[in-house]
Amino acid sequence: MKGAVAAGHPATAEAAAWVLEAGGNAFDAALAGLCTACVAEPVLTSLGGGGFLLAHQGSGRNTLYDFFVQTPLHRRPEAELDFYPILADFGTVQQEFHIGMGSIATPGTIKGLFRIHAELGSLPMREIVRPAVDFARNGIAINRLQAYIFSVVKPVYLSTASARSIYSSHQVDDSLVVAGETLRQPELADALELLAIEGEQLFYQGEMGAGLIAACGSGGGYLQKTDLYDYKVVEREPLAYHYRKARILTNPLPSSGGSLICFAHALLEAHDQGEFGSAHYLELLAEVMKQTNLARMENAQTGDGSDGHILHPDTLARFRAALAGHPVNSRGTTHISVVDAERNAASLSLSNGEGSGYVLPGTGIMLNNMLGEEDLNPDGFHCWDTAVRVSSMMAPTLAIEPDRVIATGSGGSNRLRTAILQTLNNLCYFGMSVRDAVDSPRLHVEQELLSIEPGLPDAAVDEVCAGYPSHNRWAEKNLFFGGTHTVIHDKRGFSGAGDPRRGGVFLLV
């Protein structure tokens, strides 16, 4: 076998599998998936967004490629900005996001695509983009999940004439594309082909970038020529730690998701977790999440490098003690995982926020709205430090054991870290199959609210809910709880699972 891929859309997985079949390695396949996800999962990612790739080479080298968005080099008066709120409608709850030209941070996806290809790729870039070009030009049938995601952020994609021209339904008035409808993006197909020929400079120093800068200047955005010229992909040493017999590699600071997963594992490993689904396990897991949330808030106040740092030994010891004393018995993101026969492993997480509404003319590229994400702007909008990499919860993750390699990660905003935590725990502690590890019911604790999926023993759920007066017992599994698309290579070969909560697909090549 040549390899395996798990991703959040059939087309994304098929693109990666096609590249593996054509002789590409795991990194070629992940990049083909990246390009196709921008076509097939347009609300979740875009060439105008950013992301992270965690690469494990069969030789043993590990590298985290940070190509997430960056704050602009200069501010401008708020009165000049195109920056306004919209409401995303999740059905049971609404959430406010800000969009417009003033919400666009410096994008990194295109730079990341070319940097990773130059260092780790083996096939020509034209082969990498070919599946995405075909899907964009010929069209993709919108599935139920993508139609639902479009409906949630409908105000974004109807906010400008350029976005409406691409994403509006031809079947339903005043609607975005609906399930079963074919979405064609010929301008995006052309843009991908041109980028493959001319390279990243077309966007960062050429005609595409010039169009973006001109639009920002006249239309109320922050970005200037120097923002694109100065943007760099950052290579980081992955955050590495041991849990059970696995060496876990994940996204390091300044992104927070990996550190929070590490912190939670450090709390868990001091305890016998009992049986999966038992009241003991559920209460322990909920308390670990609660303590991790407390540590996260404390760390936000103390800053990096101080004694309050979330991974500082004193902080870990203090929260371990709090856990030991507890009566235990009482935004738009997608992910791609690829492993090949040479034990190369790629864990790739991507985001465009919800999208700014602005589409770069002639390219079909929707720019991000990261400067309009409240979660990514904790000090308030327009108060960010200039020219710094935006922090993210995204945590592409690998687990390296003597006889297997695991690639996983998730979308899901703040829930992605607890989804990854539970999937890894199911694999590394409970010894589940990858299918069971991904499918097993999850819980999440946030601000004293316990959310829990169905499928766990009623008595155990009753017991843990008794400790959380504010709780939500979901009637069915939901994308709220993340989507851990996971691939494993061990001595028996390849296995994997796409997470059904987020349209997951697993393909073996």
C-alpha positions, 0 to 999 in steps of 0.5 A, spaced: 500 500 500 502 507 498 498 510 504 492 513 507 488 519 508 483 522 512 479 528 511 473 532 511 470 531 504 470 526 499 473 530 494 479 533 499 480 525 500 480 523 493 485 529 491 490 526 496 489 519 494 490 521 487 497 524 488 499 518 493 497 513 487 501 518 482 507 516 486 507 522 491 509 522 498 504 524 504 506 531 504 504 532 496 498 528 498 496 533 504 498 539 499 493 536 494 488 536 499 489 543 502 488 546 495 482 541 494 479 543 501 479 550 498 474 548 493 470 543 496 470 546 503 470 553 502 467 556 508 472 552 512 478 554 508 481 558 503 487 560 499 486 567 503 486 564 510 492 560 514 494 554 517 499 549 520 502 543 517 506 538 522 510 534 518 514 527 521 519 525 516 520 517 515 528 519 517 525 522 524 525 529 523 519 533 525 517 540 523 511 544 525 510 549 519 506 555 521 503 559 515 497 562 520 495 569 519 499 575 521 496 582 524 498 588 519 504 592 520 500 598 521 493 600 523 488 606 521 483 610 524 477 605 526 472 610 522 475 608 516 474 601 516 470 596 513 468 592 519 461 590 521 458 584 525 453 579 522 450 573 526 451 566 524 445 562 526 447 555 528 439 553 530 439 553 537 444 559 538 446 565 534 454 568 534 456 574 532 462 575 528 465 581 524 467 581 517 469 586 511 475 589 509 477 591 516 477 584 518 482 581 513 489 579 516 495 577 512 494 570 509 499 565 509 496 559 506 499 560 499 506 561 502 505 555 506 503 551 500 509 553 496 514 553 502 512 546 504 512 543 497 519 546 496 522 542 502 518 536 502 514 535 496 516 530 490 511 532 485 511 538 480 506 543 483 502 542 477 500 535 479 499 537 486 493 542 484 491 538 478 485 535 482 483 542 485 483 545 478 478 539 476 474 540 481 473 547 481 472 547 473 467 541 473 464 543 479 462 539 486 455 537 488 454 540 495 453 535 500 448 536 506 454 538 511 457 543 507 450 546 505 448 546 513 455 550 514 453 555 508 446 556 511 450 558 518 454 563 515 449 565 510 450 573 511 457 572 510 457 569 503 451 574 501 454 580 503 458 582 497 456 581 489 462 578 488 461 572 493 453 572 491 456 571 484 459 564 486 456 561 492 448 563 491 443 558 489 441 557 482 435 553 485 432 557 491 432 565 491 435 568 496 439 562 498 446 560 498 448 553 494 443 547 497 445 540 498 445 536 491 446 543 487 453 543 483 458 549 485 463 551 480 468 556 481 472 557 474 476 563 477 479 559 482 481 554 477 484 559 473 488 562 479 490 555 482 493 554 475 496 560 475 499 560 481 502 553 479 506 556 473 508 563 476 509 561 484 507 564 490 510 571 488 504 572 484 500 573 490 505 576 495 509 580 490 505 580 483 498 582 480 494 578 485 497 581 491 497 588 488 489 587 487 488 586 494 492 592 497 489 596 492 482 594 495 484 594 502 487 602 501 480 604 498 475 599 501 477 600 508 482 594 510 488 594 513 493 590 509 499 594 505 504 592 500 509 591 506 504 586 509 505 581 503 512 582 502 514 581 509 510 575 511 514 569 512 512 561 514 515 560 520 518 553 522 517 551 529 520 545 533 513 541 535 511 541 542 513 534 544 511 530 550 510 523 552 503 520 554 503 512 555 508 509 550 507 514 545 511 521 543 506 526 542 508 532 537 503 537 537 503 545 535 507 549 540 506 556 542 504 561 540 498 557 538 495 555 544 491 548 543 497 544 543 499 546 550 492 545 552 492 538 550 499 537 553 497 540 560 490 535 560 494 529 558 499 531 564 493 531 569 490 525 566 496 520 566 497 521 574 490 517 574 487 510 573 481 512 568 477 506 570 473 503 564 471 507 558 464 510 559 464 509 567 462 515 571 469 515 574 472 516 567 467 521 565 467 525 572 475 525 571 475 527 564 470 533 565 474 535 571 481 535 567 477 539 562 475 544 567 482 545 570 485 546 563 480 551 562 482 555 569 489 554 567 488 557 560 485 563 563 490 564 568 496 563 563 492 569 559 493 573 565 500 572 566 503 571 559 508 566 557 515 565 560 512 566 568 511 562 573 504 562 571 505 559 564 501 553 563 506 548 562 511 551 568 512 545 573 509 549 578 503 550 575 502 543 573 503 541 580 498 546 583 493 543 578 495 536 579 494 537 586 487 541 585 485 535 581 487 530 586 483 533 591 477 533 587 472 528 589 472 524 582 467 519 584 462 524 586 472 558 527 471 555 521 476 549 521 478 543 517 483 538 518 487 533 513 491 527 516 496 523 511 501 517 512 505 514 507 509 507 506 515 510 508 512 513 515 512 520 512 506 523 516 502 529 515 497 533 520 494 539 516 489 544 519 486 550 516 482 555 517 479 562 514 475 564 520 468 565 517 470 569 511 470 576 510 465 577 504 471 580 500 473 575 494 479 577 490 477 579 483 478 574 478 481 569 483 475 566 486 479 567 493 475 569 499 479 572 504 479 571 511 476 575 517 481 573 523 481 580 525 473 579 526 474 573 530 472 575 538 476 568 540 482 571 537 482 578 539 481 577 547 483 584 548 478 587 543 477 589 536 483 593 533 487 592 539 492 587 537 499 588 536 502 589 529 506 584 525 505 578 530 502 571 528 495 570 531 494 565 536 490 559 534 487 553 537 488 549 531 493 543 534 495 538 528 498 532 532 502 526 531 503 520 536 509 516 534 510 509 538 515 504 537 510 500 532 506 505 529 505 512 527 498 516 528 496 522 525 490 526 527 487 533 528 480 536 528 476 542 526 471 545 532 474 552 535 475 551 542 472 544 542 478 541 537 483 540 543 478 536 547 476 532 541 483 531 540 485 529 547 479 524 547 481 521 541 488 520 543 486 517 549 482 512 546 487 510 542 493 510 547 490 509 554 484 504 552 487 501 546 481 502 541 481 501 534 481 507 530 474 507 528 472 506 535 476 511 538 474 517 533 466 514 533 466 514 541 461 519 544 465 525 547 464 531 552 466 538 553 466 542 559 466 550 558 465 555 563 461 550 567 457 548 562 458 540 560 456 538 553 455 530 552 454 526 546 449 520 547 451 513 547 454 513 554 451 509 560 445 513 562 447 512 570 454 514 568 451 520 565 446 522 570 452 521 575 457 526 572 451 531 570 449 531 577 456 535 578 454 540 573 447 543 574 448 547 567 449 541 562 447 539 555 445 532 553 445 532 546 440 528 542 445 526 537 453 526 535 454 533 532 460 537 529 460 541 535 464 536 538 470 537 533 472 532 527 478 528 528 480 525 521 485 520 523 490 515 520 495 510 523 500 506 520 503 500 524 506 493 522 499 491 520 499 496 515 494 502 514 488 504 518 484 510 519 477 513 520 474 520 518 470 523 523 462 522 521 461 529 525 464 533 520 463 529 514 469 525 514 472 520 509 478 515 509 481 512 503 486 507 502 491 507 496 
